[in-house]
């Protein structure tokens, strides 16, 4: 007897197995089914359009598989659907507008796919946050993402020359803007200073201790993101709506002050998309903290060694490339070689698009001329990271 012939089946829970193959169209024969969970398998192929026939289905999870193709329009016919999780697949195309009619839909997740186009903005989509759509660089519009580009010109004889002129002009402006931006951002002295200067030497505004205390609710444990040898990192939500990671140094620990100075020296000079950015600082005789950009997806270590988190092979490769770019910049971006000295998955942080950012420069070493070869001593740490990336959950 086929599984799909069990017309009175109410719950189908087959998650966290090693199932392969595609989802057959016959699964729509489960007329009474209310709960389907096929997540964390190795299912491929597309989602059958017959899925819309499951009129009684309340919960659907196909997350963490290898499904591709588009999201079927027929999904909008599942009038009882309350939760749909299609995240961490290889789905492409657009999010069907038909889903706006699902009046009972409360949870919706299509993050980490290859979707594009405009996000629906009506019905249940009024209540979904950006977490439902992150990891889809082609999405736009809705209430959460950048506006979609609209097509103003039609392919007529009259509009084509004008379109060519505008495209050429736009390209010229972009090239000129890139050159000017590069000239403005280029440091006058490519050498990282050999002596530590206070962070106040930068143009960043200081933030007071009182502001930090309020943002972390008195350094409450619920806002603790992690702890290390020289201090702790808290999530801080400030009155202006900005959310930052606040690294508070424990000055009672030997070497903490030196670590603070090292991070100040490195972070105020180095700029790269794969390095963590310093936003501000707070320092006095008995308190020192750095305010860094907040990484909503935590550390790479969390995603490699947790049962509740999973990265597919493409994501892992992308993150490894991000770290390699960061190291290439540190090693060759300045005449003075910058050696991180503490490269490990816990020091690789992931933003909302799962882009890797190298962090924690407390043990950084600056190597002048004649010492560049010392950098080879630290290369085995990259091998350690590579081994960690190879460990599948």
Secondary structure, DSSP 8 states (H G I E B T S, - for coil): --GGG-TT--EEE--SS--EEE--GGGGG-TT--EEE--SSEEES---GGGGG-TT--EEE--SS--EE---GGGGG-TT--EEE--SSEEEE---GGGGG-TT--EEE--SSEEEEE---SGGGGS--GGGTTT-TEEE-TTTS---------SSHHHHHHHHHHHHHHHHHHHHHHHHHHHHHS-S--S--SS---GGGSS-----HHHHHHHTTTT-GGGEEEE-SSEEEEEEE-TTS-EEEEEEE-TTSTTHHHHHHHHHHHHTT---TTB--EEEEEEETTEEEEEEE--TT-BHHHHHS-TT----HHHHHHHHHHHHHHHHHHHHSSSSEEE-S--SGGGEEE-TT--EEE---TT-EEE-TT-GGGGGGGTHHHHHHHHHHH---
